[in-house]
């Protein structure tokens, strides 16, 4: 049986599973359930979780013109 994504259950290539799974062999996201930008940040070693930004006064800011 081929390896599968622990998030959505989709079957993935064994090489993808080997490279992208964590130290316990758990694959938290496959190409079907993970956005390309998140995969790119993960490969670059950059934190891919959303982090709210704030200005020097500690007030949350947005970059999309919305309300904080």
C-alpha positions in Angstrom: 0.0 0.0 0.0 1.3 3.4 -0.9 1.8 6.1 1.8 -0.9 8.5 2.4 -1.5 12.0 3.8 -2.5 12.1 7.5 -4.6 15.2 6.9 -6.8 14.2 4.0 -6.0 10.5 3.4 -4.9 11.0 -0.2 -2.2 8.6 -1.5 1.1 10.2 -2.2 4.3 9.2 -4.0 6.7 7.3 -1.6 9.5 9.8 -2.4 7.2 12.8 -1.5 6.2 11.0 1.7 9.9 10.3 2.6 11.0 13.9 2.0 8.0 15.8 3.4 7.1 13.7 6.5 8.2 14.7 10.0 10.7 12.7 12.1 7.9 10.3 13.2 6.9 9.6 9.5 3.7 11.6 9.7 2.8 13.5 6.5 0.7 16.5 7.7 -0.1 17.9 4.2 0.0 16.6 0.6 -0.2 18.6 -2.6 -4.0 18.1 -2.6 -4.5 19.8 0.8 -1.6 22.2 1.2 -1.3 25.4 -0.8 1.8 25.8 -3.0 3.0 28.9 -1.1 2.9 27.0 2.2 4.9 24.1 0.7 7.4 26.6 -0.7 7.9 28.3 2.7 8.2 24.9 4.4 10.9 23.8 1.9 12.8 27.1 2.5 12.7 26.5 6.3 10.5 29.5 7.0 7.6 29.4 9.5 4.5 28.7 7.4 1.9 29.4 10.1 0.1 32.7 10.0 1.5 35.3 12.3 -0.2 38.6 13.0 2.0 41.5 12.4 2.1 44.6 14.6 3.5 48.1 14.3 6.1 49.5 16.7 3.4 50.4 19.2 2.2 46.8 19.4 -1.0 47.4 17.5 -2.0 44.7 15.0 -1.8 45.7 11.4 -3.1 44.2 8.2 -1.8 44.4 4.6 -5.0 43.8 2.8 -6.8 47.0 3.8 -9.1 45.2 6.2 -9.6 45.9 9.9 -7.1 44.4 12.4 
